[in-house]
């Protein structure tokens, strides 16, 4: 995953590759797919990856569950960045 890439587009690309593998006879379970996605995420998602792996829930997690969890984290991160950016502008205006 690239730093500039959003979760939704990354998972869509990964699913396309997984579907091609399945079409060519490769068996790829949801658990294996989830594991591959978790390993390929950027450092921004490190705390989500650790929490998911330690809960042992990723073995039962569906691709949709994973995507929802990662998108939620991504939205929270963007919201924090927006607040930080907006807050720093207001502080500079006060000077």
KASUL-V772551 format. One record per residue. N is the residue number from 1. D_FIRST is the distance of its C-alpha to the first C-alpha in Angstrom with 1 decimal. Layout:
BEGIN
N | D_FIRST
N | D_FIRST
END
This chain:
BEGIN
1 | 0.0
2 | 3.8
3 | 6.6
4 | 8.4
5 | 6.6
6 | 8.5
7 | 8.4
8 | 11.1
9 | 9.8
10 | 6.6
11 | 9.3
12 | 11.7
13 | 10.1
14 | 9.8
15 | 13.3
16 | 14.5
17 | 13.8
18 | 15.4
19 | 18.3
20 | 18.9
21 | 19.0
22 | 21.5
23 | 23.4
24 | 23.9
25 | 25.2
26 | 22.4
27 | 22.7
28 | 19.5
29 | 20.5
30 | 18.6
31 | 18.7
32 | 17.1
33 | 14.3
34 | 13.9
35 | 14.0
36 | 11.3
37 | 8.8
38 | 10.2
39 | 9.7
40 | 6.1
41 | 5.5
42 | 6.2
43 | 10.0
44 | 10.8
45 | 10.8
46 | 12.8
47 | 16.0
48 | 14.9
49 | 13.7
50 | 17.0
51 | 19.1
52 | 17.9
53 | 18.5
54 | 21.8
55 | 23.1
56 | 22.9
57 | 22.2
58 | 19.0
59 | 21.3
60 | 22.9
61 | 20.0
62 | 19.3
63 | 16.1
64 | 17.7
65 | 18.4
66 | 14.9
67 | 13.6
68 | 16.6
69 | 16.1
70 | 12.6
71 | 13.8
72 | 16.9
73 | 15.2
74 | 13.3
75 | 16.7
76 | 18.5
77 | 16.4
78 | 17.0
79 | 20.6
80 | 21.1
81 | 19.9
82 | 22.2
83 | 25.0
84 | 24.6
85 | 24.6
86 | 27.5
87 | 29.4
88 | 29.2
89 | 30.6
90 | 33.4
91 | 34.3
92 | 34.5
93 | 36.7
94 | 39.1
95 | 39.8
END
